[in-house]
Amino acid sequence: MKFECQTPELLSIISTAARFAEKRANLPVLGSVLLSADGNRLTARATNLECGIEITIPAKIQSEGVVAVPASVFAGFLGNARGNTVTAAISGELLKVQTLSASASIKTVPYDDFPLLPRVSAERSFAVKGLDLARSIRAVAHCSSLSAVKPELQSVMFFGEAGKFFTVATDSFRLAEKSIPLRVGGGVPQMLVPAKNAVELMRIIETLNGDVEIYYNDNQLSLQIDGIYYTSRLLDGTFPNYKQIIPKSFSTEALVLRDDLAGALKSLSIFSDKFAQVTLSIDPSKKTISLASRNPDVGEQVSTLKTTVNGELAAMSFNSRYLSDSLQSVAGESVRLCSNGPGKPMLIKDAFDDSFLYIAMPMNR
């Protein structure tokens, strides 16, 4: 195999593929990127058996062939390469790579056991705007669980109904839901996409304009666009019926500027204890929200924010990071805090946009 192509294009596909290669693979081939030179195209493929990607770019192919090379090594070399073009050729068990300023001989890996990427038929699909889907995943993915005790919580749930597409994630301490318009497809069944795989899907589509079409079956989800084929397995499990915990009414509702709340939480984190506890008090008579944190080894701080508030006096404690995380997905200038008092979950949302909601559970101590 021998090929020549543009250095930025090759770096882009190898760097992307390297994210899908298994970092601590028992099989060396899973830590590699598979390169296929055919006709006038060069294809890079990588998988960690959870998700995989295949990317094709134009190239000048002098001789066709297939080779597997360690993904991190190849990406690292190309990341420091100079010049507009790069040439590569197989020589025995080595892939010899030449750029304007450097050359390298990279030891190859036997590729016979490199797995095929599952192909999903076009029988079931839905379409959404690519940028909307990327933002939707970003808005909720940080709420997925890091613990493997409940595998279904290590996911981002996809589903669609009534002309809307939803992404949802929870770790049982907080929950986020984001909705976007569903461009094509009347309804989409619930699908549990592993959170890491959903983030990789987000990174692929966040720079794409226009609609993207997602294909799915009972076990896999896939996307094919602009020379990129992406596939992810779906988790087999049942996501909690989260709508049951969303209150229909609230005893206290407060409106506060997003930047004011974010600034107060950032400052309070300096004084928070090992539990990152912050006490939040809403006082309708004074029309204020007070936030306080205390660490015996550092000191304490109280921040008071002006607010528009209706309802009863409310006071509760939260993990400050959970409150801060909610604000990163609020696009508007104002945030609405809705509560039913101590021990009850608090709903946080954009004051004028119902497409995103966030629920934080209070601390019991």
Secondary structure, 3 states (H helix, E strand, C coil): CEEEEEHHHHHHHHHHHHCCCCCCCCCHHHHEEEEEEECCEEEEEEECCCEEEEEEEECEEEECEEEEEEHHHHHHHHHCCCCCEEEEEEECCEEEEECCCCEEEEECECCCCCCCCCCCCCCCEEEEEHHHHHHHHHHHHHHCCCCCCCHHHCEEEEEEECCEEEEEEECCCEEEEEEEECCECCCEEEEEEEHHHHHHHHHHHCCCCCEEEEEECCCEEEEEECCEEEEEECCCCCCCCHHHHCCCCCCEEEEEEHHHHHHHHHHHHHHCCCCCEEEEEEECCCCEEEEEEEECCCEEEEEEEECEEEECCEEEEEEHHHHHHHHCCCCCCEEEEEECCCCCCEEEEECCEEEEEEEECCCCC
